[in-house]
Amino acid sequence: MLGRTVARQGHFSARRVRGFGAALIAVAALIAAANAGPVASSSDPAPAPQAVQSR
């Protein structure tokens, strides 16, 4: 096969390393976004507890 290069076993091509690095960054971003959740975006203070009225 002319024009086709084959990587030696045990070695990663630069293209695969970049792809793996991009996948790692994407997973880290997803985990960070999931951990942030609604707590980080909530700026409203907690409502005051209501007193129970007795008769």
Secondary structure, DSSP 8 states (H G I E B T S, - for coil): -TT-----TT---HHHHHHHHHHHHHHHHHHHHHHHHHHHH--S-----------
